[in-house]
Amino acid sequence: MSSTDQTPQRLYSAREPIFPRRVSGPFRNLKWWIMALTLGVYYLTPWIRWDRGPNLPDQAVLVDLANRRFFMFWIEIWPHEFYFVAGLLIMAGLGLFLFTSALGRVWCGYTCPQTVWTDLFILVERWVEGDRNKRVKLWNAKWDARKVRLRVTKWVLWLMIALATGGAWVFYFTDAPTLLKDLVTFTAHPVAYTTIAVLAATTFVFGGFMREQVCIYMCPWPRIQAAMMDEDTITVAYRDWRGEPRGKHRKAEGADKLGDCIDCNACVNVCPMGIDIRDGQQLACITCALCIDACDDVMAKIGKPRGLIDYMALTDEPRERAGNPPKSVWKHIFRTRTILYTTLWSAVGIALVVALFIRPDLDLTVSPVRNPIYVTMSDGSIRNTYDVRLRNKHGEVRPFRITVSGDPALRVQVEGTPYQVVDVPADTSKLQRVYVIAPNGSAPALDERTEVRIWVEDTSNGDRASAETVFNGKGN
């Protein structure tokens, strides 16, 4: 074996810079609209105000970590309602499976944050340094005053976008106008500055310098998505039976035997991943469809039909090779797998909506105090202690009456008051210590614990809620 055969295989290669050329067309326009929409939602949402009344934040979307609550317009999620967040995550996962099964890596090509911010950074780069040819020439040029000026200008603009990105993120976790004032006056908490710095640095590096390497080496989805796709999945592909053999010289001898592809490399030059779609399906392809726009533009100029590169399914290939039209798009989309994903996605969504509308405006949780499990009073009565957390989801103070059921001899005593009623502040929770007492001679045996239910009633409207627990006694 020669020495060259013993050279270890390289698992990582140095990045070759990619300079995508500007392209216009319906898919490029769609990406512009999606980029504007997603960035607009991300940057502007923390500044939307929403009047919830006194004692509540006026920010429409807020992750209130201090009070462990999440606000989204008229919806308020409490800590014990985390199942709503879990349900939304499940819906997001099922939605990703659904769209990937139907349209391939459409998420990666249009709405992934890495794609959106990379598109934005490339737009700035093109605005400062020019289109592809000028950027290639600048990259190969020696460092001089002009190159330094252009590079510094580009990097400063990237950094401003990165800082805005990190700043927008922290605004979701506290009142945005107040935090902005604190940030400008350097009185904000160090955590805010640290978070902005970390997010700004990752945005600057990922969107400006790593770009396609994030998708190829860091993101797991390209390796998972194969399990979500099959032969009916619609994805970006090259009709090689129509384009091959490719050739540039259309007036040379034998040109009549050439396919429609003129080997202009327009599809390669516009690809942000730097791949050649004509080589077939590849892990690096994010199906952004810019190659479709580029190829359609060339086909229109040379008088050939559009669609040499297009969205298509593998099951259409034998049909088109035989000269038959492809199946309807809807037949590709509506099949067993996508119907199953849609059904599951809809079921989770409906369940969350139903749960949102039927949840009560008052709630409680009961935690027995186990040390000691019971106390014998001087008059012989047995007392159990419970920590009861009362939740008032109304916008005003509500009086809650606490009672117990399960044994008619049991009675309730609320710590700090001779009454069974306790006031709970508006839209908050209150931890209240409660005693359940059994008179002398009526307490159950210790090994025969009594199951009881602690009730809370809103005396202003009669709403009730309850929680099961156990009363322990020493017996007779």
PEMOBEL-V139564 format. One record per backbone hydrogen bond with DSSP energy under -0.5 kcal/mol. CO is the residue of the C=O (numbers start at 1). NH is the residue of the N-H. If there is no record, write none. Layout:
# PEMOBEL-V139564
co={CO;CO}
nh={NH;NH}
This chain:
# PEMOBEL-V139564
co={2;2;3;4;15;25;26;27;28;29;30;31;32;33;34;35;36;37;38;39;40;41;44;45;48;50;53;58;60;62;62;63;64;64;69;70;71;72;75;76;77;78;79;81;82;83;84;85;86;87;88;89;90;91;92;93;94;95;96;97;98;99;100;102;104;105;106;106;107;107;112;113;114;115;116;117;118;119;120;121;122;123;124;125;126;131;132;133;134;135;136;137;144;145;146;147;148;149;150;151;152;153;154;155;156;157;158;159;160;161;162;163;164;165;166;167;169;170;171;172;175;176;177;178;179;180;181;182;182;183;189;189;190;191;192;193;194;195;196;197;198;199;200;201;202;203;204;205;205;206;210;211;211;212;213;213;214;214;220;220;221;221;224;225;225;226;230;231;231;233;235;237;238;239;239;240;242;243;245;248;249;252;254;255;261;265;266;268;269;271;275;276;277;282;289;289;290;291;292;293;294;295;296;297;298;299;299;308;310;312;313;314;314;315;316;317;318;319;320;328;328;329;330;333;335;336;337;338;339;340;341;342;343;344;345;346;347;348;349;350;351;352;353;354;355;361;363;365;367;368;370;375;375;377;381;382;383;384;385;386;386;387;387;388;388;389;390;390;391;391;392;394;398;398;399;400;401;403;405;407;409;411;413;413;414;419;420;422;424;425;428;430;430;432;433;434;435;435;436;437;438;439;439;444;445;449;450;452;453;453;454;455;456;457;457;458;458;463;465;467;469;471}
nh={5;6;6;7;17;29;30;31;32;33;34;35;36;37;38;39;40;41;42;43;44;45;47;48;60;52;56;50;73;64;71;65;68;69;64;77;62;75;72;78;70;81;82;84;86;87;88;89;90;91;92;93;94;95;96;97;98;99;100;101;102;103;104;234;106;109;110;111;111;112;116;117;118;119;120;121;122;123;124;125;126;127;128;129;130;135;136;137;138;139;140;141;148;149;150;151;152;153;154;155;156;157;158;159;160;161;162;163;164;165;166;167;168;169;170;171;172;173;174;63;179;180;181;182;183;184;185;187;188;186;192;193;194;195;196;197;198;199;200;201;202;203;204;205;206;207;208;209;210;211;213;214;215;216;217;218;218;219;223;224;224;225;227;228;229;229;233;314;315;235;312;310;240;242;243;244;260;261;259;250;252;255;257;258;247;269;270;271;21;274;277;279;280;285;292;293;294;295;296;297;298;299;300;301;302;303;304;239;237;235;316;317;318;319;320;321;322;324;323;331;332;333;334;335;339;340;341;342;343;344;345;346;347;348;349;350;351;352;353;354;355;356;357;358;359;393;391;389;387;370;372;377;383;380;377;438;375;436;369;388;434;367;389;390;432;365;392;430;363;393;428;427;400;424;459;422;457;455;453;410;439;437;415;435;417;414;402;400;398;428;392;390;432;388;415;386;413;437;384;411;382;442;443;475;448;451;471;469;405;455;467;403;465;401;459;461;462;458;456;454;452;450}
